[in-house]
């Protein structure tokens, strides 16, 4: 019997919604598993503010355009909130995203009177940074999963960005989906005891047990050709 005594707060750079069911769907998949172990789960997705009047602009990031229509929603014991913070698509503005996002998140927490026992942040900046700042204010433990691809991760390692270094030093646990990258944290003298390797998972229910020939027949693919498979989200 699982004792559901605790509440979980998820901070993520993105979360699926009606107009965008793909972005960070892996975060939702994890939430859908974790919700069975908590009394309640609050998800706060950090969403750049885009006026709907500008959502059709070709100069706007496609994801930002879709996020202009994101609406808070609930399902099961999960409540999802979109924290809209102001930012510009420039590097100097990116450095400020963490503080701007944190202010909006704090307002949502106070307005909704959220009570949480554990924080799980996805991606280092700005979500992990927001999680670390919340730990300062609310004295709750923070787990950070560093999802960044290797190029993005190494860019963070060598950036000397004080907010990123502060985040990695201040959170309680760091999960990296690539085991080899754990040693990169040593460059910054991050406490090794907080580092964990946990690869991305998948649901076996999504896959049918069959041999390769049966799969080719079902998908109407040639039996005598080499086939390359690419799994991605195309923009």
Residue frames as a rotation matrix with the C-alpha (Angstrom) as fourth column:
UNK 1
0.580 0.815 0.000 0.00
0.815 -0.580 0.000 0.00
0.000 0.000 -1.000 0.00
UNK 2
-0.426 -0.710 0.560 1.43
0.696 -0.653 -0.299 3.38
0.578 0.263 0.773 -1.02
UNK 3
0.135 0.414 -0.900 1.06
0.880 -0.467 -0.083 6.12
-0.455 -0.781 -0.428 1.60
UNK 4
-0.071 -0.084 0.994 0.26
0.763 -0.647 -0.001 9.35
0.643 0.758 0.110 -0.23
UNK 5
0.377 0.154 -0.913 1.26
0.856 -0.433 0.281 11.88
-0.352 -0.888 -0.295 2.42
UNK 6
-0.302 -0.718 -0.627 3.41
0.387 -0.694 0.607 14.27
-0.871 -0.059 0.487 0.42
UNK 7
0.847 0.523 -0.093 2.98
0.186 -0.457 -0.870 16.84
-0.497 0.720 -0.484 -2.33
UNK 8
-0.143 -0.894 0.425 5.35
0.814 0.139 0.565 17.26
-0.564 0.426 0.707 -5.26
UNK 9
0.645 0.237 -0.727 6.15
-0.158 -0.889 -0.430 20.46
-0.748 0.392 -0.536 -7.15
UNK 10
0.143 -0.549 0.824 7.47
0.900 0.418 0.122 20.12
-0.412 0.724 0.554 -10.71
UNK 11
0.413 -0.111 -0.904 9.26
-0.289 -0.957 -0.014 23.03
-0.864 0.267 -0.428 -12.38
UNK 12
0.004 -0.369 0.929 9.81
0.765 0.599 0.234 22.59
-0.643 0.710 0.285 -16.10
UNK 13
-0.799 -0.345 -0.493 10.84
-0.046 -0.782 0.621 24.78
-0.600 0.519 0.609 -19.01
UNK 14
-0.576 0.646 -0.501 7.90
-0.727 -0.125 0.675 23.33
0.373 0.753 0.542 -20.93
UNK 15
-0.715 0.429 0.552 4.86
-0.032 0.769 -0.639 21.11
-0.699 -0.474 -0.536 -20.47
UNK 16
-0.855 0.382 0.352 2.33
0.466 0.267 0.844 19.77
0.229 0.885 -0.406 -22.99
UNK 17
-0.510 0.790 -0.341 -0.93
-0.163 -0.478 -0.863 21.60
-0.845 -0.385 0.372 -23.50
UNK 18
0.371 0.825 0.428 -3.84
0.253 0.353 -0.901 21.51
-0.894 0.442 -0.077 -25.95
UNK 19
0.913 -0.010 -0.408 -2.02
-0.357 -0.504 -0.786 23.50
-0.198 0.864 -0.464 -28.65
UNK 20
0.065 -0.938 -0.341 1.30
-0.813 0.149 -0.563 21.68
0.579 0.314 -0.753 -28.19
UNK 21
0.883 0.385 0.270 1.06
-0.470 0.721 0.508 18.06
0.001 -0.575 0.818 -27.08
UNK 22
0.715 -0.647 -0.265 4.68
0.344 0.656 -0.672 17.21
0.609 0.390 0.691 -27.96
UNK 23
0.052 -0.813 0.580 7.03
-0.334 -0.562 -0.757 19.64
0.941 -0.154 -0.300 -26.21
UNK 24
-0.697 -0.475 0.538 8.53
-0.659 0.127 -0.741 18.04
0.283 -0.871 -0.402 -23.09
UNK 25
0.413 0.868 -0.277 5.98
-0.690 0.496 0.527 15.23
0.595 -0.026 0.804 -23.27
UNK 26
-0.072 -0.525 -0.848 8.62
0.275 0.807 -0.523 13.09
0.959 -0.271 0.087 -21.54
UNK 27
-0.908 -0.176 0.380 8.22
-0.275 -0.434 -0.858 15.28
0.316 -0.884 0.345 -18.45
UNK 28
-0.049 0.975 0.216 4.47
-0.990 -0.077 0.121 14.62
0.134 -0.208 0.969 -18.45
UNK 29
0.357 0.138 -0.924 5.09
-0.260 0.965 0.044 10.90
0.897 0.224 0.380 -18.93
UNK 30
-0.641 -0.643 -0.419 7.23
0.272 0.319 -0.908 10.91
0.717 -0.696 -0.029 -15.80
UNK 31
-0.748 0.445 0.492 4.63
-0.660 -0.579 -0.480 12.96
0.071 -0.684 0.726 -13.90
UNK 32
0.222 0.906 -0.361 1.96
-0.829 0.370 0.419 10.45
0.513 0.207 0.833 -14.92
UNK 33
0.092 -0.269 -0.959 4.00
0.281 0.931 -0.234 7.75
0.955 -0.248 0.162 -13.17
UNK 34
-0.830 -0.553 -0.070 5.04
0.241 -0.242 -0.940 9.81
0.502 -0.797 0.334 -10.14
UNK 35
-0.414 0.727 0.548 1.51
-0.721 -0.629 0.290 11.05
0.555 -0.275 0.785 -9.41
UNK 36
0.405 0.573 -0.712 0.67
-0.080 0.798 0.597 7.59
0.911 -0.185 0.369 -8.10
UNK 37
-0.095 -0.574 -0.813 3.08
0.820 0.418 -0.391 8.12
0.564 -0.704 0.432 -5.22
UNK 38
-0.970 -0.244 -0.019 1.99
0.218 -0.830 -0.513 11.59
0.109 -0.501 0.858 -4.08
UNK 39
-0.279 0.901 -0.333 -1.16
0.632 -0.089 -0.770 13.11
-0.723 -0.425 -0.545 -2.63
UNK 40
0.851 0.517 -0.095 -0.98
0.281 -0.599 -0.750 15.94
-0.445 0.612 -0.654 -5.16
UNK 41
-0.253 -0.909 0.330 1.37
0.865 -0.060 0.498 17.15
-0.433 0.411 0.802 -7.90
UNK 42
0.738 0.348 -0.579 1.62
0.078 -0.895 -0.439 20.78
-0.671 0.279 -0.687 -8.98
UNK 43
-0.023 -0.713 0.701 3.37
0.965 0.168 0.203 21.47
-0.263 0.681 0.684 -12.28
UNK 44
0.618 0.133 -0.775 4.58
0.016 -0.988 -0.156 24.97
-0.786 0.084 -0.612 -13.12
UNK 45
0.260 -0.472 0.842 5.74
0.949 0.288 -0.131 25.38
-0.181 0.833 0.523 -16.71
UNK 46
-0.150 -0.419 -0.896 7.94
0.231 -0.896 0.380 28.41
-0.961 -0.150 0.231 -17.39
UNK 47
0.170 0.405 0.898 6.39
0.958 0.147 -0.248 30.02
-0.232 0.902 -0.363 -20.44
UNK 48
-0.863 -0.492 -0.115 7.73
0.440 -0.844 0.308 33.13
-0.249 0.215 0.944 -22.21
UNK 49
-0.017 0.899 -0.438 4.99
0.294 -0.414 -0.862 35.74
-0.956 -0.144 -0.257 -22.41
UNK 50
-0.946 -0.160 0.283 3.71
0.310 -0.187 0.932 36.18
-0.097 0.969 0.226 -25.98
UNK 51
-0.399 0.851 -0.342 0.67
-0.501 -0.515 -0.696 38.39
-0.768 -0.106 0.631 -26.67
UNK 52
0.007 0.466 0.885 -1.83
0.495 0.767 -0.408 36.51
-0.869 0.441 -0.226 -28.81
UNK 53
0.834 0.300 -0.464 -1.74
-0.179 -0.648 -0.740 39.37
-0.522 0.700 -0.487 -31.31
UNK 54
0.125 -0.891 -0.436 1.89
-0.971 -0.200 0.129 38.44
-0.202 0.407 -0.891 -32.05
UNK 55
0.054 -0.117 0.992 1.32
-0.307 0.943 0.128 34.69
-0.950 -0.311 0.015 -32.11
UNK 56
0.810 0.288 0.511 1.01
0.367 0.431 -0.825 34.66
-0.458 0.855 0.243 -35.91
UNK 57
0.659 -0.621 -0.425 4.26
-0.704 -0.708 -0.058 36.55
-0.265 0.337 -0.904 -36.47
UNK 58
0.888 -0.367 -0.278 6.77
0.110 0.755 -0.646 34.61
0.447 0.543 0.711 -38.58
UNK 59
0.028 -0.925 0.380 9.59
-0.433 -0.354 -0.829 36.14
0.901 -0.141 -0.410 -36.53
UNK 60
0.212 0.148 0.966 8.39
-0.977 0.056 0.206 34.45
-0.024 -0.987 0.157 -33.36
UNK 61
-0.857 -0.505 0.105 9.69
-0.513 0.855 -0.080 31.07
-0.049 -0.122 -0.991 -32.21
UNK 62
-0.374 0.769 -0.519 7.04
-0.329 0.413 0.849 28.49
0.867 0.488 0.098 -33.29
UNK 63
-0.393 0.210 -0.895 6.85
0.748 0.639 -0.179 27.05
0.534 -0.740 -0.408 -29.78
UNK 64
-0.900 0.059 -0.432 6.36
0.248 -0.745 -0.619 30.50
-0.358 -0.664 0.656 -28.29
UNK 65
-0.713 0.679 -0.177 3.53
-0.610 -0.475 0.635 31.12
0.347 0.560 0.752 -30.75
UNK 66
-0.178 0.652 -0.737 1.78
0.156 0.759 0.633 27.96
0.972 -0.002 -0.237 -29.61
UNK 67
-0.585 -0.129 -0.801 2.41
0.783 0.167 -0.599 28.79
0.211 -0.977 0.003 -25.95
UNK 68
-0.927 0.293 0.233 0.43
-0.304 -0.952 -0.014 32.01
0.217 -0.084 0.972 -26.36
UNK 69
-0.032 0.984 -0.174 -2.67
-0.690 0.104 0.716 29.79
0.723 0.142 0.676 -26.20
UNK 70
-0.590 -0.239 -0.771 -1.57
0.289 0.829 -0.479 27.55
0.753 -0.506 -0.420 -23.31
UNK 71
0.159 0.717 0.679 -4.17
-0.650 -0.442 0.618 27.36
0.743 -0.539 0.395 -20.54
UNK 72
-0.677 -0.336 0.655 -3.91
-0.734 0.379 -0.564 25.98
-0.058 -0.862 -0.503 -17.00
UNK 73
0.204 0.777 -0.595 -5.55
-0.647 0.564 0.514 22.59
0.735 0.280 0.618 -16.59
UNK 74
-0.257 -0.200 0.945 -6.03
-0.900 0.406 -0.159 19.69
-0.352 -0.892 -0.285 -14.18
UNK 75
0.298 0.395 -0.869 -6.23
-0.569 0.804 0.170 15.92
0.766 0.444 0.465 -14.45
UNK 76
0.256 -0.106 -0.961 -6.34
0.559 0.827 0.058 13.24
0.789 -0.552 0.271 -11.78
UNK 77
0.737 -0.057 -0.674 -4.33
0.620 -0.341 0.707 14.64
-0.270 -0.938 -0.216 -8.83
UNK 78
-0.407 -0.895 0.180 -2.20
0.871 -0.322 0.370 16.91
-0.273 0.307 0.912 -11.06
UNK 79
0.758 0.544 -0.361 -2.62
0.409 -0.827 -0.386 20.68
-0.508 0.145 -0.849 -11.50
UNK 80
-0.148 -0.794 0.589 -0.73
0.984 -0.057 0.170 22.38
-0.101 0.605 0.790 -14.34
UNK 81
0.725 0.301 -0.619 0.04
0.318 -0.944 -0.086 26.11
-0.611 -0.135 -0.780 -14.37
UNK 82
0.276 -0.616 0.737 1.80
0.898 -0.107 -0.426 28.15
0.342 0.780 0.524 -17.05
UNK 83
0.364 -0.272 -0.891 4.03
0.574 -0.688 0.445 30.82
-0.734 -0.673 -0.094 -15.52
UNK 84
0.587 -0.078 0.806 4.26
0.737 -0.360 -0.572 33.57
0.335 0.930 -0.154 -18.13
UNK 85
0.339 -0.578 -0.743 7.34
0.468 -0.581 0.666 35.71
-0.816 -0.573 0.073 -17.69
UNK 86
0.957 0.040 -0.289 8.71
-0.191 -0.661 -0.726 38.47
-0.220 0.749 -0.625 -19.89
UNK 87
0.043 -0.976 0.211 11.80
0.248 0.215 0.945 37.77
-0.968 0.011 0.251 -21.98
UNK 88
0.610 0.036 -0.792 13.31
-0.693 -0.462 -0.554 38.70
-0.386 0.886 -0.257 -25.32
UNK 89
0.950 -0.210 0.232 15.02
0.283 0.893 -0.350 36.36
-0.134 0.398 0.907 -27.82
UNK 90
0.495 -0.837 0.231 18.48
-0.353 -0.437 -0.827 37.79
0.794 0.328 -0.512 -27.05
UNK 91
-0.055 -0.611 -0.789 21.35
0.522 0.656 -0.545 36.50
0.851 -0.442 0.283 -24.91
UNK 92
-0.860 -0.305 0.409 21.28
-0.139 -0.632 -0.763 39.43
0.491 -0.713 0.501 -22.47
UNK 93
-0.033 0.935 0.352 17.60
-0.923 -0.164 0.348 38.75
0.383 -0.314 0.869 -21.85
UNK 94
0.400 0.144 -0.905 18.22
-0.043 0.990 0.138 35.01
0.916 -0.016 0.402 -21.45
UNK 95
-0.627 -0.726 -0.283 20.50
0.280 0.129 -0.951 35.73
0.727 -0.676 0.122 -18.49
UNK 96
-0.802 0.368 0.470 17.61
-0.590 -0.611 -0.528 37.45
0.093 -0.701 0.707 -16.73
UNK 97
-0.156 0.828 -0.539 15.05
-0.441 0.429 0.788 34.73
0.884 0.361 0.298 -17.46
UNK 98
-0.440 -0.073 -0.895 15.73
0.560 0.757 -0.337 32.88
0.702 -0.650 -0.292 -14.23
UNK 99
-0.936 0.054 -0.349 14.95
0.266 -0.540 -0.799 35.85
-0.232 -0.840 0.490 -11.98
UNK 100
-0.626 0.756 -0.193 11.92
-0.767 -0.552 0.326 36.90
0.140 0.352 0.926 -14.03
UNK 101
-0.168 0.549 -0.819 10.57
-0.179 0.800 0.573 33.34
0.969 0.243 -0.036 -14.02
UNK 102
-0.703 -0.168 -0.691 11.18
0.587 0.413 -0.696 32.98
0.403 -0.895 -0.192 -10.27
UNK 103
-0.926 0.377 -0.029 9.09
-0.307 -0.794 -0.524 36.09
-0.221 -0.477 0.851 -9.49
UNK 104
-0.251 0.876 -0.411 6.15
-0.847 0.007 0.532 34.74
0.469 0.482 0.740 -11.51
UNK 105
-0.265 0.099 -0.959 6.44
0.159 0.986 0.058 31.27
0.951 -0.137 -0.277 -9.96
UNK 106
-0.926 -0.114 -0.361 6.41
0.372 -0.090 -0.924 32.72
0.073 -0.989 0.126 -6.44
UNK 107
-0.684 0.729 -0.025 3.24
-0.725 -0.683 -0.092 34.67
-0.084 -0.045 0.995 -7.27
UNK 108
-0.059 0.659 -0.750 1.54
-0.545 0.608 0.577 31.49
0.836 0.443 0.323 -8.48
UNK 109
-0.523 -0.211 -0.826 2.60
0.454 0.751 -0.480 29.59
0.721 -0.626 -0.297 -5.33
UNK 110
-0.975 0.159 -0.154 1.25
0.051 -0.514 -0.856 32.33
-0.216 -0.843 0.493 -3.07
UNK 111
-0.502 0.832 -0.236 -1.96
-0.860 -0.450 0.240 32.85
0.094 0.324 0.942 -5.04
UNK 112
0.122 0.530 -0.839 -2.72
-0.438 0.787 0.434 29.12
0.891 0.315 0.328 -5.18
UNK 113
0.344 -0.054 0.937 -1.54
-0.938 0.034 0.346 28.58
-0.050 -0.998 -0.039 -1.59
UNK 114
0.540 -0.210 -0.815 0.56
-0.289 0.863 -0.414 25.63
0.790 0.459 0.406 -2.69
UNK 115
0.458 -0.445 0.770 2.06
-0.785 0.204 0.585 23.30
-0.417 -0.872 -0.256 -0.12
UNK 116
0.743 -0.277 -0.609 4.82
-0.295 0.683 -0.669 21.00
0.601 0.676 0.426 -1.32
UNK 117
0.847 -0.419 0.329 7.37
-0.171 0.370 0.913 18.70
-0.504 -0.829 0.242 0.28
UNK 118
-0.097 -0.868 0.487 9.71
0.493 0.384 0.781 18.10
-0.865 0.316 0.390 -2.64
UNK 119
0.548 0.169 -0.819 10.71
-0.533 -0.684 -0.498 20.05
-0.644 0.710 -0.285 -5.76
UNK 120
0.018 -0.537 0.843 11.78
0.621 0.667 0.412 18.37
-0.783 0.517 0.345 -9.01
UNK 121
0.391 0.021 -0.920 13.16
-0.483 -0.846 -0.225 20.71
-0.783 0.533 -0.321 -11.68
UNK 122
0.473 -0.186 0.861 13.78
0.692 0.683 -0.232 19.75
-0.545 0.706 0.452 -15.30
UNK 123
0.389 -0.522 0.759 16.66
0.648 -0.431 -0.628 21.40
0.655 0.736 0.171 -17.22
UNK 124
-0.325 -0.668 -0.669 19.25
0.945 -0.212 -0.248 23.55
0.024 -0.713 0.701 -15.44
UNK 125
-0.706 -0.008 -0.708 18.28
0.182 -0.969 -0.170 27.02
-0.685 -0.249 0.685 -16.60
UNK 126
-0.441 -0.075 0.894 15.94
-0.568 -0.748 -0.343 28.58
0.694 -0.660 0.287 -15.90
UNK 127
0.520 0.805 -0.285 13.93
-0.255 0.465 0.848 25.75
0.815 -0.368 0.447 -14.24
UNK 128
0.229 -0.506 -0.832 16.74
0.775 0.612 -0.159 24.43
0.590 -0.608 0.532 -12.05
UNK 129
-0.792 -0.506 0.342 17.68
0.268 -0.791 -0.550 27.95
0.548 -0.344 0.762 -11.03
UNK 130
-0.121 0.847 0.518 14.05
-0.631 -0.468 0.619 28.65
0.767 -0.252 0.591 -10.05
UNK 131
0.621 0.342 -0.705 14.01
0.188 0.808 0.558 25.41
0.761 -0.479 0.438 -8.06
UNK 132
-0.282 -0.828 -0.485 17.17
0.800 0.076 -0.595 26.41
0.529 -0.556 0.641 -6.19
UNK 133
-0.778 0.060 0.626 15.71
-0.223 -0.957 -0.185 29.83
0.588 -0.283 0.758 -5.37
UNK 134
0.316 0.948 0.029 12.53
-0.477 0.132 0.869 28.15
0.820 -0.288 0.494 -4.11
UNK 135
0.283 -0.307 -0.909 14.66
0.663 0.747 -0.045 25.98
0.693 -0.590 0.415 -1.84
UNK 136
-0.781 -0.606 0.150 16.11
0.359 -0.634 -0.685 29.14
0.510 -0.482 0.713 -0.30
UNK 137
-0.559 0.630 0.539 12.65
-0.639 -0.742 0.204 30.56
0.529 -0.230 0.817 0.38
UNK 138
0.431 0.902 -0.015 10.69
-0.746 0.366 0.557 27.44
0.508 -0.229 0.831 1.29
UNK 139
-0.296 -0.671 0.679 13.42
-0.932 0.360 -0.051 25.19
-0.211 -0.648 -0.732 2.76
UNK 140
0.716 0.540 0.441 12.36
-0.378 0.832 -0.405 22.19
-0.586 0.123 0.801 0.69
UNK 141
-0.220 -0.853 0.473 14.72
0.057 0.473 0.879 19.67
-0.974 0.220 -0.055 -1.00
UNK 142
0.521 0.304 -0.797 15.29
-0.705 -0.372 -0.603 19.99
-0.480 0.877 0.021 -4.73
UNK 143
0.009 -0.468 0.884 16.08
0.448 0.792 0.415 17.33
-0.894 0.392 0.216 -7.32
UNK 144
0.239 -0.006 -0.971 17.34
-0.716 -0.676 -0.172 18.54
-0.656 0.737 -0.166 -10.70
UNK 145
0.360 -0.152 0.921 17.31
0.562 0.823 -0.084 16.45
-0.745 0.548 0.382 -13.87
UNK 146
-0.149 -0.529 -0.836 19.77
-0.482 -0.699 0.528 17.80
-0.864 0.481 -0.150 -16.44
UNK 147
0.529 0.498 0.687 18.19
0.323 0.630 -0.706 16.86
-0.784 0.596 0.173 -19.78
UNK 148
0.514 -0.271 -0.814 20.35
-0.653 -0.739 -0.166 19.09
-0.556 0.617 -0.557 -21.96
UNK 149
0.957 -0.289 -0.009 21.95
0.199 0.681 -0.704 17.43
0.210 0.672 0.710 -25.00
UNK 150
0.396 -0.863 -0.313 25.71
0.887 0.272 0.373 17.02
-0.237 -0.425 0.874 -24.73
UNK 151
-0.322 -0.524 0.789 26.57
0.721 -0.675 -0.154 20.18
0.613 0.519 0.595 -26.67
UNK 152
0.359 0.553 0.752 24.22
-0.093 -0.780 0.619 22.26
0.929 -0.292 -0.229 -24.55
UNK 153
0.940 -0.026 -0.341 25.48
0.331 0.312 0.891 20.61
0.083 -0.950 0.302 -21.37
UNK 154
0.055 -0.997 -0.055 29.15
0.997 0.052 0.055 21.27
-0.052 -0.057 0.997 -22.18
UNK 155
-0.177 -0.033 0.984 28.29
0.377 -0.926 0.036 24.86
0.909 0.377 0.177 -23.07
UNK 156
0.798 0.502 0.333 26.85
-0.141 -0.382 0.913 25.23
0.586 -0.776 -0.234 -19.56
UNK 157
0.707 -0.582 -0.402 29.91
0.700 0.495 0.514 23.56
-0.100 -0.645 0.758 -18.00
UNK 158
-0.307 -0.936 0.175 32.32
0.952 -0.298 0.076 26.02
-0.019 0.190 0.982 -19.66
UNK 159
0.294 0.534 0.793 30.06
0.614 -0.741 0.272 29.09
0.733 0.407 -0.545 -19.46
UNK 160
-0.786 -0.532 -0.315 31.19
0.555 -0.381 -0.740 30.30
0.274 -0.756 0.595 -16.02
UNK 161
-0.170 0.830 0.532 27.57
-0.152 -0.555 0.818 31.38
0.974 0.058 0.220 -15.60
UNK 162
-0.882 -0.284 0.376 27.24
-0.377 -0.050 -0.925 32.07
0.282 -0.957 -0.063 -11.89
UNK 163
-0.047 0.948 0.316 23.51
-0.988 0.003 -0.157 31.23
-0.150 -0.319 0.936 -11.88
UNK 164
0.544 0.173 -0.821 24.13
-0.463 0.878 -0.121 27.81
0.700 0.446 0.558 -13.41
UNK 165
-0.458 -0.796 -0.395 26.98
0.014 0.438 -0.899 27.07
0.889 -0.417 -0.190 -10.98
UNK 166
-0.687 0.309 0.657 24.84
-0.726 -0.335 -0.601 28.30
0.034 -0.890 0.454 -8.08
UNK 167
0.374 0.909 -0.186 22.05
-0.906 0.401 0.138 25.95
0.200 0.117 0.973 -9.20
UNK 168
0.355 -0.282 -0.891 24.27
-0.126 0.930 -0.344 22.87
0.926 0.235 0.295 -9.39
UNK 169
-0.720 -0.693 -0.028 25.86
-0.026 0.068 -0.997 23.62
0.693 -0.718 -0.067 -6.01
UNK 170
-0.698 0.450 0.557 22.61
-0.716 -0.461 -0.525 24.41
0.020 -0.765 0.644 -4.20
UNK 171
0.342 0.858 -0.384 20.26
-0.790 0.484 0.376 21.61
0.508 0.174 0.843 -5.32
UNK 172
0.306 -0.153 0.940 20.23
-0.795 0.502 0.340 18.41
-0.524 -0.851 0.032 -3.28
UNK 173
-0.012 -0.291 0.957 20.49
0.302 0.911 0.281 15.87
-0.953 0.292 0.077 -6.10
UNK 174
-0.048 -0.055 -0.997 21.48
-0.872 -0.485 0.069 16.11
-0.487 0.873 -0.024 -9.76
UNK 175
0.279 0.197 0.940 20.25
0.236 0.935 -0.266 13.45
-0.931 0.296 0.214 -12.19
UNK 176
-0.251 -0.380 -0.890 22.00
-0.824 -0.398 0.403 13.20
-0.507 0.835 -0.213 -15.56
UNK 177
0.748 0.644 0.159 20.59
-0.444 0.664 -0.602 10.99
-0.493 0.379 0.783 -18.29
UNK 178
0.705 -0.615 -0.352 24.08
-0.150 0.356 -0.922 10.37
0.693 0.703 0.159 -19.71
UNK 179
0.903 -0.318 -0.289 26.42
0.406 0.413 0.815 8.55
-0.140 -0.854 0.502 -17.31
UNK 180
0.097 -0.943 0.318 29.58
0.955 -0.002 -0.296 9.74
0.280 0.332 0.901 -19.08
UNK 181
0.095 -0.012 0.995 28.70
0.201 -0.979 -0.031 13.35
0.975 0.203 -0.091 -18.38
UNK 182
0.916 0.271 -0.295 28.76
0.324 -0.071 0.943 12.94
0.235 -0.960 -0.153 -14.61
UNK 183
0.176 -0.941 -0.289 32.54
0.954 0.091 0.285 13.31
-0.242 -0.326 0.914 -14.64
UNK 184
-0.169 -0.217 0.961 32.19
0.622 -0.780 -0.067 16.73
0.765 0.587 0.267 -16.30
UNK 185
0.807 0.533 0.253 30.79
0.128 -0.577 0.806 18.11
0.576 -0.618 -0.534 -13.05
UNK 186
0.518 -0.687 -0.509 34.19
0.826 0.245 0.508 17.50
-0.224 -0.684 0.695 -11.48
UNK 187
-0.256 -0.608 0.751 35.52
0.767 -0.601 -0.225 20.45
0.588 0.519 0.620 -13.46
UNK 188
-0.019 0.370 0.929 33.39
-0.240 -0.903 0.355 22.68
0.971 -0.216 0.106 -11.26
UNK 189
-0.900 -0.430 -0.064 34.03
-0.086 0.320 -0.944 20.69
0.426 -0.844 -0.325 -8.08
UNK 190
0.054 0.977 0.205 30.37
-0.816 -0.075 0.573 19.80
0.576 -0.198 0.794 -7.67
UNK 191
-0.285 -0.115 0.952 29.82
-0.843 0.502 -0.191 17.46
-0.456 -0.857 -0.240 -4.71
UNK 192
-0.736 -0.099 -0.669 30.01
-0.530 0.699 0.480 13.96
0.420 0.709 -0.567 -6.20
UNK 193
-0.928 0.369 0.052 27.67
0.232 0.683 -0.693 12.52
-0.292 -0.631 -0.719 -3.57
UNK 194
-0.187 0.913 -0.363 24.74
-0.259 -0.402 -0.878 14.43
-0.948 -0.070 0.311 -5.08
UNK 195
-0.387 -0.039 -0.921 25.30
-0.914 -0.119 0.389 13.15
-0.125 0.992 0.011 -8.64
UNK 196
-0.109 0.432 0.895 23.11
-0.108 0.890 -0.442 10.35
-0.988 -0.145 -0.051 -10.02
UNK 197
-0.878 -0.107 -0.467 22.78
-0.476 0.078 0.876 8.61
-0.058 0.991 -0.119 -13.38
UNK 198
-0.278 0.844 0.458 19.25
0.142 0.508 -0.849 7.77
-0.950 -0.171 -0.261 -14.47
UNK 199
-0.981 -0.149 0.126 18.61
0.138 -0.070 0.988 7.14
-0.139 0.986 0.089 -18.18
UNK 200
-0.435 0.869 -0.237 15.36
-0.897 -0.440 0.033 8.06
-0.076 0.227 0.971 -19.88
UNK 201
-0.676 0.281 0.681 12.74
0.024 0.932 -0.360 5.36
-0.736 -0.227 -0.637 -19.61
UNK 202
-0.698 0.537 -0.473 9.90
-0.634 -0.156 0.758 4.25
0.333 0.829 0.449 -21.84
UNK 203
-0.028 0.786 0.617 6.55
-0.790 0.362 -0.496 2.51
-0.613 -0.501 0.611 -21.50
UNK 204
-0.900 -0.313 0.304 6.57
-0.120 0.848 0.517 -1.10
-0.419 0.429 -0.800 -22.68
UNK 205
-0.078 0.966 0.248 2.83
0.395 0.258 -0.882 -0.79
-0.915 0.029 -0.401 -23.29
UNK 206
0.381 0.202 -0.902 3.60
-0.568 -0.719 -0.401 1.33
-0.729 0.665 -0.159 -26.36
UNK 207
-0.378 -0.652 -0.658 5.49
-0.926 0.249 0.285 -1.49
-0.022 0.716 -0.697 -28.10
UNK 208
0.755 0.656 -0.025 4.16
-0.653 0.748 -0.119 -4.75
-0.060 0.106 0.993 -29.52
UNK 209
-0.071 -0.789 0.610 6.28
-0.475 0.564 0.676 -7.89
-0.877 -0.242 -0.415 -29.00
UNK 210
0.933 0.308 0.186 7.16
0.005 0.506 -0.863 -9.13
-0.360 0.806 0.470 -32.48
UNK 211
0.013 -0.956 0.292 10.21
0.675 0.224 0.703 -10.04
-0.738 0.188 0.648 -34.52
UNK 212
-0.531 -0.342 -0.775 11.58
-0.145 -0.865 0.481 -7.66
-0.835 0.368 0.410 -37.14
UNK 213
-0.974 0.175 0.144 9.91
0.188 0.268 0.945 -9.39
0.126 0.947 -0.294 -40.10
UNK 214
-0.171 0.968 -0.183 6.48
0.984 0.177 0.017 -9.25
0.049 -0.177 -0.983 -38.50
UNK 215
0.008 0.112 -0.994 7.03
0.404 -0.909 -0.100 -5.56
-0.915 -0.401 -0.052 -37.74
UNK 216
-0.847 -0.375 -0.376 7.98
-0.184 -0.457 0.870 -4.89
-0.498 0.806 0.318 -41.38
UNK 217
-0.745 0.634 0.208 4.91
0.586 0.472 0.659 -6.72
0.319 0.613 -0.723 -42.63
UNK 218
0.062 0.807 -0.588 2.63
0.943 -0.240 -0.229 -4.81
-0.326 -0.540 -0.776 -40.25
UNK 219
0.090 -0.114 -0.989 4.16
0.086 -0.989 0.121 -1.48
-0.992 -0.096 -0.079 -41.31
UNK 220
0.883 0.284 0.373 4.24
0.343 0.151 -0.927 -2.50
-0.320 0.947 0.036 -45.01
UNK 221
0.437 -0.838 -0.326 8.02
-0.777 -0.535 0.333 -2.12
-0.453 0.108 -0.885 -45.23
UNK 222
0.523 -0.285 -0.803 10.30
-0.580 0.571 -0.581 -4.15
0.624 0.770 0.134 -47.55
UNK 223
0.977 -0.108 0.186 11.79
-0.064 0.679 0.732 -7.29
-0.205 -0.726 0.656 -46.03
UNK 224
0.531 -0.799 0.282 15.08
0.846 0.515 -0.135 -7.13
-0.037 0.310 0.950 -47.96
UNK 225
0.301 -0.408 0.862 16.16
0.239 -0.843 -0.482 -3.52
0.923 0.351 -0.156 -47.36
UNK 226
-0.540 -0.484 -0.689 18.20
0.825 -0.140 -0.548 -1.90
0.169 -0.864 0.475 -44.61
UNK 227
0.401 0.779 0.482 15.98
0.526 -0.627 0.575 0.61
0.750 0.023 -0.661 -42.82
UNK 228
-0.797 -0.601 -0.060 17.16
0.439 -0.508 -0.741 3.62
0.415 -0.617 0.669 -40.84
UNK 229
0.309 0.923 -0.228 14.82
0.827 -0.143 0.543 4.98
0.469 -0.357 -0.808 -38.18
UNK 230
-0.807 -0.477 0.348 14.85
0.263 -0.818 -0.512 8.57
0.529 -0.322 0.786 -36.98
UNK 231
0.181 0.847 -0.499 12.73
0.943 -0.007 0.332 9.65
0.278 -0.531 -0.801 -34.02
UNK 232
-0.845 -0.487 -0.219 12.39
0.524 -0.835 -0.166 13.40
-0.102 -0.255 0.962 -33.73
UNK 233
0.299 0.879 -0.373 10.06
0.647 -0.474 -0.598 16.36
-0.702 -0.063 -0.710 -33.63
UNK 234
-0.489 -0.492 0.721 10.28
0.872 -0.285 0.397 18.14
0.010 0.823 0.568 -36.97
UNK 235
0.033 0.433 -0.901 9.66
0.304 -0.863 -0.404 21.91
-0.952 -0.261 -0.160 -37.16
